[in-house]
Amino acid sequence: MSMLRSLFIYLSRQRWLRDAALRVEFARQASHRFVAGETAEQAIQAIQQLNRQNILATVDHLGEDVFTEADARQARDDYLSVLGQIQTSGVKSHVSLKLTQFGLDVDEGLCRELVDSVIDRAAQLDTFVRIDMEGSPHTERTLAVYRDVRKKHTNVGIVLQAYLYRTVDDVRKLVDEGLANIRLCKGAYQELSTIAFPRKADVDANMVKLAQYLLSNTYAYLAMASHDEKMIEATLKWASRYRLPKDCFEFQMLYGIRRDLQQKLAAQGYRMRVYVPYGAEWYPYFMRRLAERPANVWFILRNLLRP
């Protein structure tokens, strides 16, 4: 299974395969399991359906690894547009963004400028921006940008990945600095065993430990991003032990995955938020979802081939 996961991660990085997949209707149809659509309007419609079930959202305009200033500025414009549509439609949603989409690998100063303008607009609209975490080559720079924009804005949070060894120190530092608004996830990129736990059991144990640490800190906010019922149960037990209000943390899951569990937690009164991606650049995201759980391949094929 780990070999299959590695294969999907490898394929997610192949630009020629991405270009081919974008031209194939079968592939586009398959992606709809995890992607709300290719337009902001389709994403808003998906969020409206979630809101009717008392489920919140964070919307992500798919894209990463841009290599020109023009593309980075276009990403900024796209996010300003979707923020406007969130405001106009009245849906309950934040936005999530990746720094490489905003030109982190082109010009870090430009990236900070563009991200700052999105966060500033979100603040004007009384909403929130989550900075996604990417592969380990970008971890340190992503945290540096996050710390920089937090000097001006409080309506921004970060994502940390439990499979990295360094995350324990990163969490503690952010808590000490008063910057710990953290979406905690396991991690979806292929990393070397020298920097990341290779065994799922160790990743799970680290995630539980980090979640408990964040829940135990008054000034930290935890967004527990997992579809794993063991992780969710551990979070609920710890919250119950310390009699934490249901609205002082939240659960997050991906669009199209464990809808039953999303609805169950929302019905129980917990803050439940779904990550809703949209856009034409769906291929890398789609492949990472298959890498996380290769059994999804057979699920998708069964549904596509069903008469």
Disulfide bonds with the S-S distance in Angstrom:
none
